[in-house]
Structures are given as C-alpha cells and as structure tokens.
C-alpha cells in the first residue's frame, strides 16, 4: 500500500513571486523548475528532504476549463482554498521572529498547543500555512499492576 507522500500542490497566481516567497523568505530550495510546454513544473522542498515536494502550480492545466481556472484564481485571491501546507521547525519563536523581520503576514502568533508551539502565516496569494514546533515526545512508562 501507500508508503509516503511525494508531492502536494499549492495554487499560486505568479510562479516567480511564489518562488521568491517560498525560497527566499521561507528558506525552501528549488527541487524542479521545468517548462513542460503546457505548464511550468516548479517544485520546492525543505533543504535536505528529498522526496517531499510542493508543486507551486498556476491554475489552468489542460484538464481544467477556463471557467474552473477562473474560479480557482478567485478562491486563491480570497484566501478561501483552505489549509495549504504545514511545516515543522525546531524553534517556533525564533522562526516567528525571523519571518516578522522578512515581512511575512501572520494569521496567528506563536501559540502553545497540546501538540507543540504553532504559528499561522499566509503566502502572497492568501494560502494558509502552518508552522509547528512539535511538543517533545513524552516517554510512556507504563507501570502495570501485577495481581
């Protein structure tokens, strides 16, 4: 059966602007940047994480008619496409400070959650991104009563 996720997509309205944000601002690296004729195949990934890529996809594939393409553009512009992608970090507060300095739009400042420390941001197109510093895994020491 399935063993992992290798690619996900995020709709963007301008791939060059998306490239600047995801690479220059967030610190991802380009995995692929190819002209396929019918589309630009532009993927990014966390440095050192081969096999997991995000396709920065401009709406309008050959399988999509113009009306659907326009609807997706409108939803992206409104930030109504829902949760786009989630990242992890070793230090959420430091990441927050760095991204504040870089002018990133935040939807949530660092917040303690049961699963760790969490922040929310938006990319230049309105896509929602979450960044979490996972809580330390607590060792389960099960003491079993013997009868």
C-alpha positions in Angstrom: 0.0 0.0 0.0 1.0 3.6 0.3 4.3 4.4 1.9 4.6 8.2 1.9 3.7 11.5 0.2 6.0 12.6 -2.5 4.2 15.8 -3.9 1.5 18.2 -2.9 0.4 21.3 -4.7 -0.3 24.9 -3.8 -2.1 27.1 -6.2 -0.3 30.4 -6.9 -1.1 33.2 -9.2 2.5 34.1 -10.1 5.2 31.4 -10.0 8.1 33.8 -9.9 6.6 35.6 -6.9 5.9 32.3 -5.3 9.5 31.2 -5.9 10.8 34.3 -4.1 8.5 33.8 -1.2 8.9 30.0 -0.7 12.7 30.0 -1.4 14.0 33.5 -0.3 11.6 34.2 2.5 10.8 30.7 3.9 14.1 29.1 3.1 13.0 26.2 0.9 15.0 25.1 -2.1 14.1 24.5 -5.7 13.7 20.9 -6.5 12.5 21.2 -10.1 11.9 24.1 -12.5 11.0 22.8 -15.9 9.0 24.0 -18.9 6.7 21.2 -19.8 5.2 23.1 -22.7 1.6 23.1 -21.3 2.8 24.2 -17.8 5.8 25.2 -15.7 6.7 22.3 -13.3 8.0 24.3 -10.3 8.6 22.4 -7.1 10.2 23.3 -3.8 11.2 21.3 -0.8 12.7 21.7 2.6 16.5 21.5 2.3 17.7 18.0 3.0 14.3 16.5 2.5 14.3 14.9 -1.0 11.2 13.0 -2.0 8.8 15.5 -0.5 8.0 18.4 -2.8 5.4 21.1 -3.2 4.3 22.0 -6.7 3.8 25.8 -7.0 1.0 25.4 -9.5 -0.5 28.2 -11.6 -4.3 27.4 -12.1 -5.1 26.3 -15.6 -4.0 22.8 -16.6 -5.1 21.2 -19.9 -7.7 19.2 -17.9 -9.2 22.4 -16.5 -11.6 24.6 -18.5 -11.4 28.4 -18.3 -14.4 28.8 -16.0 -12.8 26.4 -13.5 -9.5 28.1 -13.8 -11.0 31.5 -13.1 -12.9 30.1 -10.1 -9.7 28.7 -8.6 -7.9 32.1 -9.2 -10.8 33.9 -7.3 -10.6 31.4 -4.4 -6.9 31.7 -4.1 -7.1 35.5 -4.2 -9.7 35.4 -1.4 -7.6 33.0 0.7 -10.5 30.6 0.6 -8.7 27.5 -0.6 -8.2 26.3 3.0 -5.1 25.0 4.6 -2.3 24.8 2.0 0.7 23.3 3.7 2.3 22.6 7.1 5.9 22.8 8.1 7.8 21.9 11.3 10.6 23.8 12.9 13.0 23.2 15.9 12.3 26.7 17.3 8.9 28.2 16.5 9.5 31.5 18.3 12.8 32.1 16.5 11.2 31.2 13.2 8.4 33.7 14.0 11.0 36.5 14.7 12.8 35.8 11.5 9.6 35.8 9.4 8.4 39.0 11.1 11.7 40.7 10.0 11.1 39.4 6.5 7.6 41.0 6.4 5.5 37.8 6.4 1.8 38.1 7.0 0.8 36.3 10.2 -2.6 34.8 10.9 -1.5 33.6 14.4 1.5 34.4 16.6 3.3 31.6 18.4 0.7 29.7 20.5 1.1 26.8 22.9 -1.0 23.9 21.8 -1.1 20.3 23.1 0.9 19.2 20.1 3.5 22.0 20.4 4.0 25.6 19.5 2.2 26.7 16.4 2.1 29.8 14.1 0.0 30.6 11.1 1.1 32.6 8.0 -0.2 33.4 4.5 1.8 33.4 1.3 1.4 36.3 -1.1 -1.6 34.7 -2.6 -3.6 34.1 0.5 -2.8 30.4 1.0 -2.8 29.4 4.7 0.5 27.9 6.0 1.1 26.4 9.5 4.5 26.1 11.1 4.7 24.0 14.3 7.4 23.1 16.8 6.3 19.7 17.8 6.0 19.0 21.6 8.6 16.7 22.9 7.5 13.1 22.8 7.0 12.0 26.3 8.3 8.6 27.2 5.4 6.4 28.2 6.4 4.4 31.3 3.5 2.1 31.7 3.5 0.6 35.1 1.4 -2.5 35.1 -0.1 -3.7 38.3 0.6 -7.3 38.8 -2.0 -9.4 40.6 
